[in-house]
Amino acid sequence: MSNALNEKGLGSWQTVTVSVADMETALALWRDQFGLTVVATRDGPDTGLATLWAIKPSDIRRQVLLATGDSRHGMLHLIEFTEPGDAVRDGAAVFDWVPKNLDIYVQDMPARINELLAAGYAFRADQFSEVTAPDGTRFREIHMPAHDSLNIVLLELLDDSPPLTNKHYGAVGPLITIVPDAAREKAFVADVLDMDQLKDNTLDGPEIEAMIGLPSGAALDVSIWGNKTQSLGWLEIIEYQGTQGSDLYPRAKPPATGILQVRYSVSDLDAIAKSLQQHVPLDAFDYLDLLDGSDRLIALTTPAGLRLEIAQQR
């Protein structure tokens, strides 16, 4: 199949939208503990965002946009609704189909774990895992439950140096989305969205099962998509083979708390919209006043149900 987009296509995403029940609790982690920079804030009703999501402006109480230093990829868009709903991942099994993890790069994993434990945070395991993927990538990781049923993965790349804050954290690297059919999802992002595949691995074995909490004999089909020169804002697609999940993507809409969507930024929205509309239903929005500076956007969903927004660069 030929690529749908007649230009470079999508690279790494710009922002991930995370709804929170209490903004100060979230900022204590992302701003104070991880050292992310506050790029922009907005308090009170938001007509532009309400139009984008078909809700009332008064449903929105507060917004904060955070970044790793001066990077404008992998940014975190926190939203507090006036009446927050249930968490997207409330009660979710490890292998349920849902936007699952926010991967946060770290330096010196043991030190980061100790300082987070001292600050009152907890982890899902007593020790981090160290893994070498089939493609040779060496990494350490440990899973940390956070506010609004988020699952944060501290990820240390042993042979790479991604952007970090002065507190030795970098957010957000890969966003992990769990899907029922990896082949279908990968075909969509490759052939319709024209995204570059950076990694494609199958992970299995007792260490992987213990690290993630999977039944014996399960395996992960893992692929990573984005711009290889920009390690923040990647999309990681995972299918848990040998398991049966439940579809939780319908929960990921306002005013639910947790991961709701990701937003990409492009230089020519009209060209991409013209191409995409031949393949997938689109919603188009013109001249909205949004916190990150976006004004013209299109919105769509992947086959699994992840909402994507594509905005015109300003």
N, C-alpha and C positions, 0 to 999 in steps of 0.2 A: 504494500500500500504506500502511495506517495504521501509526503507530508502535506497537511492541510494548509499551513501558513506559508506564504510565499516570501517570507523574510526570515530573520533569525529565530523567531519564535520566543517562547518564554525562557527566562533564565532562573535565577534564584528569586524567591518571593521577598516582598518588601516588609509586610506586616502580618502578624497572626493576631486575630481578635480573640481575646479571652475575657469573658464576663465573670465578674466577681461579686460575691455577696457583701463584702466589706473592703473598700479600697485601701484603708490604712493597713489592714492585715496583709494584703497583697504587696503594698509598697514596702512594708517591713522586710519582705523577702527580696524582691527584685531590685529595689533602689538601695536599701540600707545594707542588706547582707551580700548581695551579688555585685553591687556597685554600678548598676545600669544608670545611664544619664537620662534625666527627664528632658524630653525634646519639646513637648507641648502639653498643655492641660486645657480642659474646658469643663466648666461647671454649669449645670442646669439643662433645660430642654435643648434638643438639637434637631432642627427641622430637616437638615440635610440627611443625617443618619436615619431619622425616622422615615423619610421618603424611601431611602435605600432598602430598608427592612420592613416596610409596610406596618409600622407601629406608630404610636402617638409620640410627638416630641416630648411630652411630659413623662413618658416612660423612662427617659434617660436622666440620670441624676449627675453623673460625673464621669470624666474620661481622662486618662493619662497615657501618653505615648512615650515609650522608653527605648533606648538604643544602647548598643555597645560602643562607647566612645563616639566617634564621628561617622561610624558606619550607618548606612541607610538601608541595609538589608538585615533580615532576621529581627526586625523591631517588634516590640510587644505593645499591642494596643489594648489597654485595660479599660473595661466599661463596667460601671456599677448602675444597674437599673433601679428604678424607684421601688419596685417590688420584685426582687430577684426570684427566679424560679428554681426548680430542682436542678442538681448538677447533671450534666450530660452523662458523666460516667458513674453516677450514683449506683452502687451495687453491681457494677460491671465485672464480668469475668475477664481474665487475662486475654482471652482470645475473641471477645466480642468485637463486632465490626463497628468502629468508632474512631474519631480522632483521639489518639491515645496518649502519646508522650511528647513532651517538650525536652529536647536534648540540649543540655547546657555544657559547653566546653569548660574544662577546668585545667589548671596546672597544679601538679603535686596533689594527687588524689588523697593520700593519707592526711595531709594537712587540712584539706577542705572538709573531709569527713569529721575530723576532730573539732574544727571550729563550728560546724553546723550542729554537732551534738552538744557542744557547750552552749549554743544559742537556743537549745530546746527543740531542735528538729530531730526527726527519727528516720530510719532507713528500713527497707524491706528485707535486708539481709545483714548479717553481722560483719561481712567482709566484702570488699569489691571483687569483681571478677576480672580476670585478665585473659583476653581472647586474641587469637590470631585467625583472621578470616581466611577462607580459601584463596582470596586474591592477595594475601600477604599483609593486609592491613592489621596493625597491632593496636589494641585499645584496651583501656580499663573502663568499667562502668559499674554504677550502683544506682538502684532505684530509690527515689525518695517521695513519699506521699506529701502533698502540699494542699493549700487551701482549695476549696471548691472541687474536691476529688481529683485534682490534677495529679498526674504521675510525671514527676521530673526525673530525668536520667542525667546524672553527672557523668560526663564522657571525657576521658583523657586520651587524646591521640598521641601515641608514643613516638611517632615518626613525623609529626606535623606540628605546626604552631599557628593555630587559628587566632583571630583577634580576641583579646581579653581586656577586661577592665583592670583598674589598678588593684582590685581585690582578687584578681586571678580567675574571673569567670567570664564566659562569653555567651551571650544569648541573642537569638535562639539559633542553634545550628540546624540539624534536621528536625522537622515536624514529622512525627510518625503517625501514619494513618493505616489502620487495620482494615483489610478488605476481604471479601469472600472469594474473589477470583482475581489473583494477581495478574494472570495473563491478560485478562480483559482490561484491567486498570492500566497496565503498562502499555498496551497497544493504544489506549486512548491518549495518554500523555505523550507518547512517542509520535503517533501518526496524526493526531488531531491538534494537540497543543505544540508539537514540534519541539519538545524538550529534550535536552541531552541526558542520556543515561551515564552516570558517573561510576556506579558500582552495581554488580548483580551477583549475589551469592546465595547459596543454600547453607543454612547453619543448623546443625543437629548435634546430638550426642548428650550424654549425662550432664556435662557442665552447662550447656545451653539450657537444658530443661530446668536445672536447679537455679540458674541465674534469673530466669524469667518466671518460673513457676508453671511449667507445662507438664502434661502427662507424659509418661514414658513412651518413646517412639515418635513423638511429635517433631516437626521440623519447621524452619522458617524460610520462606522464599522472600528475600530481602533485596530491594533495588533502591538506589538513590538517584535523584534527578535534580538538576540545577546547573549553575555555572561553576565549572571546576576552578576558576580563579577567585571565586567568592564563596567561602565555606560557611557563611551565615545565610540562612534562608533556603536550605535544601528541603526537598520533599522526599520522604522515605516511605515506600509502599511495602507493606508486609502482609503476607498470607500465612496464617498458622496452619500448616498441613497436618492432618491427622487429628483435627479438632472440629467441633461444630459450634460456631458462634451465633449470637443473636444480633439483629440489625438495630443499632442504636443511633444511626445517623439522623433519623427523624427527630430525635431529641435536640439536635444541635441548632437551635433557633431561639431568638429572643423570646422571653427573658431568661432562658436557661443559663446556668453558670457553667463555666468551663470553656473549652476550645470550640469556637463557632465557625471559623472560616480562615482563609488566608487571602492576601491581596498581592497581586503582581503589578508591576509598573512597566509600561511600554512607551515607546516614542511615537508610535502611529496606531492609535486605537481604531481608527476607521478601517484600516487595512486588515487588522486582525479580526474585527467584528464581521467584516464582509466575508472573510474566509470561514470563520467559525460557524456562522449561521447556516452554512450548508451542511453542517454535521451535527449540531446540537442546539436545542432551544436556548435563547439568550434573553435576558432582561437588560434593557439599556436605560441609562440615567444621564441626564445632561445638566452640567453646571450646578453641582451641589457644593455646599461649603462644608468640607469635611476636615477633621482635625489634622490629618497628615498632609493636607494640601491638595488632595485629589479633588477633581471636580467632574470629569466625565468618566463614566465607568460602564462596563458590562458585567453581568453576573451569570454564572452557569454552575452546574454540578457535574462531578465526575460520575462514571457508572456506579461506583459504590455509594455515592451520596455526599461527598465532600464539597462544600460550597467554595467556589473560587470567584474572586472579583479581579478584574483586570482594569487598571486605571491609566489614563493618559498622564504621562510625565509632565511636570511643570518646572 
